[in-house]
Amino acid sequence: MIMTAQNWTPDSWRGKAAKQMPVYADQAKLKAAEARLAKLPPLVFAGEARRLTKKLGKVAEGEAFLFQGGDCAESFAEFSANNIRDTFRMILQMAVVLTFGGGIPVVKVGRMAGQFAKPRSDDIETRGDVKLPSYRGDIINGIDFTSAAREPDPERMVQVYNQAASTLNLLRAFAQGGYADLNEVHRWNLDFVANSLQGERYEELAGHIGETLRFMAACNINSETSPQIRETDFFTSHEALLLPYEQALTRVDSTSGDWYDVSAHMLWIGERTRQPDGAHVEFLRGVKNPIGLKCGPSMKPEDILRLIDLLNPANEPGRLTLIARMGSDKVAAGLPPLVRAVKAAGRSVVWCSDPMHGNTHMSSTGYKTRSFDRIMQEVRDFFAVCRAEGVHPGGIHLEMTGQEVTECTGGTSAVTETDLAERYETHCDPRLNATQALELAFLMADNLKKERRGSEEVA
């Protein structure tokens, strides 16, 4: 028997208002692309999504930490094994800092193998006297400022599926084939990071891990006897923005009879599409994947409780992650009322910080950028609010890359506004480079260590 949410079907979202969606000129071509996708094998499996939900349940209970990171928007042009490897090892590197420094298991989720659609503030982009549809990610249209490139093309969904399948194949090989072995921890340090202050701190930590592993090996606990040392669980996520793609990849799990969106293990709803009566909430309330919900400064306590009722009516631990994206100047005032309301209502959620999206501004040199100092401040305030309200600061959600880009200013790499032009490579939003991301990991590890010590003192 197929179990569904009340009055829900995979296409019930089509009867709701759908924001941030493209208008396809050729509906027959759209239906043909959807039909092709519906016949293709799943990208992920329901059992993997259930395993992630269980791990996130541990995060909700304060026993683990969620690290979610990756590219702002994947693209066809930058698709390569090297880019996938560098982002993967950057996530491994940050996770080991958090695990060893913070003393807590880390659930690793990449913004990978599906993060191709981007919401936009304006439907139209204007350059001089020319107006064209905005670029909405490679799954929808092209970044070149031409009429042909900006026309939404449903065939792009099939290309995204194929690229996602290749990405997942490589990620699984990295995660299970020995690359994630803790004995390789020194190799995860990227060359350009190794010469930085954060690289030195990481090498010192890697040395401590090496000593620990040698002691464990002397006790016959090694890569051969303990697969946890040589393998890791790695999950994928993206914003479920383009609903025709998501519906086409939604299948019934033969084991449980539940519906799963098999395009990714975890999916989230963005700040612009979280209307309780909207299409995106309607679609995601019916699939059993773990779900994320972006919570911006306009979110009110009554709004968040209504959305929790829709998305997690059974109050299942690990089902729902609330991702605060307030801005460094708003989180200290905006987050506490939400935390108090959710806690008072007895709802089980993961509290996660997205310090990126509320801290975007235009530089004096004309580049969209983010200040590393403001990102760090939002993370500090997120931890402080959670500590003050008696909830577990459960995770971080970052736009980052393993490349030596110059897109966010500040940090020990000292990127200035005049430096932005050197390696500004993003297709959409500015990302932390590897040095900046590692610096942030050390800050979070210190905060987690303080939280653990506080809990031990209370106990």
Beta strands, then each sheet from edge to edge (+ up, - down):
strand 1: 65-70
strand 2: 106-111
strand 3: 124-127
strand 4: 130-133
strand 5: 234-239
strand 6: 250-252
strand 7: 259-261
strand 8: 266-269
strand 9: 291-295
strand 10: 320-324
strand 11: 350-353
strand 12: 360-362
strand 13: 368-371
strand 14: 393-399
strand 15: 408-409
sheet 1: 1+ 2+ 5+ 8+ 9+ 10+ 11+ 14+ 1+
sheet 2: 3+ 4-
sheet 3: 6+ 7-
sheet 4: 12+ 13- 15-
end
